[in-house]
Amino acid sequence: LASASLNNLSADEVYWRVRQSVILRHTGELPLEIRGPDAEVLLNRVFTRDIAKNRVGRCSYQLACYDHGGMITDGVLVRLAEDRFWFGQADGDLFSWLLAN
């Protein structure tokens, strides 16, 4: 499913097309691995959605934000284990920000 195939569709049609026909495509970005006993605590400080709701084996769309609310980046967070996550970011540099803060 490519974005060109979504042209001339209503918002509802696009929603259902994506829900029923989406594929996983390699974007060239390497995922960040966040792991350890405090991984969930760290991620809850950065992302706007409650990480505890992300069950093992599931993923969620996340927004990483600064303390003042500005956005750092967005992407998909996968929970591989209770204390291990992968974050595939669309754009931005979350890795450097995490190290600096």
C-alpha positions in Angstrom: 0.0 0.0 0.0 1.6 3.2 -1.1 0.5 6.8 -0.6 -0.3 7.2 -4.3 -3.0 4.5 -4.0 -4.8 6.6 -1.4 -5.4 9.5 -3.7 -9.0 10.5 -4.3 -10.3 8.6 -1.3 -12.4 10.0 1.5 -11.0 10.1 5.0 -13.0 7.1 6.0 -11.9 5.1 3.0 -8.2 5.9 3.7 -8.7 4.9 7.3 -10.1 1.5 6.4 -7.7 0.9 3.5 -4.8 1.5 5.9 -6.3 -0.6 8.7 -7.0 -3.6 6.4 -4.1 -3.4 3.9 -1.1 -1.8 5.6 2.3 -3.4 5.1 5.6 -3.1 7.0 8.2 -1.4 5.0 11.9 -0.8 5.8 12.5 2.9 6.0 16.3 2.8 6.4 16.1 4.0 10.0 17.7 1.9 12.6 15.5 1.3 15.7 16.8 2.5 19.1 16.8 -0.2 21.8 15.9 0.9 25.3 16.3 -1.8 27.9 16.8 -2.3 31.6 14.8 -2.2 34.8 13.9 1.5 34.5 13.2 1.5 30.7 9.5 2.0 31.2 10.0 4.8 33.7 12.4 6.6 31.3 10.1 6.2 28.3 7.1 7.5 30.3 9.1 10.7 30.9 9.7 11.2 27.2 6.5 9.9 25.4 3.0 11.3 25.8 1.2 8.0 26.0 1.3 5.6 29.0 4.0 3.0 28.2 2.5 0.5 30.7 -0.5 0.0 28.4 1.9 -1.3 25.7 1.8 -5.1 26.2 4.7 -7.4 25.3 4.6 -8.2 21.6 2.6 -5.1 20.8 3.5 -1.7 19.4 2.1 1.8 19.6 2.6 5.2 17.8 4.4 7.6 20.2 5.3 11.2 20.3 8.5 12.2 22.2 8.2 15.6 23.7 10.3 18.1 25.6 9.3 19.1 29.1 7.7 22.3 27.8 5.6 20.3 25.3 7.5 20.8 22.0 7.9 17.7 19.9 11.3 15.9 19.6 10.2 13.2 17.2 7.6 10.6 16.6 7.7 6.9 15.7 6.6 3.4 16.6 7.5 1.8 20.0 7.6 -2.0 20.2 7.6 -3.7 23.6 9.8 -6.8 23.2 9.8 -7.7 26.9 8.8 -6.2 30.2 12.1 -4.3 30.2 13.1 -4.1 26.5 11.8 -1.8 23.8 12.6 -0.8 20.3 11.7 2.7 19.0 11.7 3.3 15.2 11.7 7.0 14.7 10.3 8.7 11.7 12.7 11.7 11.8 14.8 13.5 14.5 17.4 12.4 16.9 15.9 10.9 20.0 19.1 9.0 20.8 21.3 12.1 21.3 18.5 13.8 23.3 18.2 10.8 25.7 21.9 10.7 26.3 22.1 14.4 27.0 19.1 14.4 29.4 
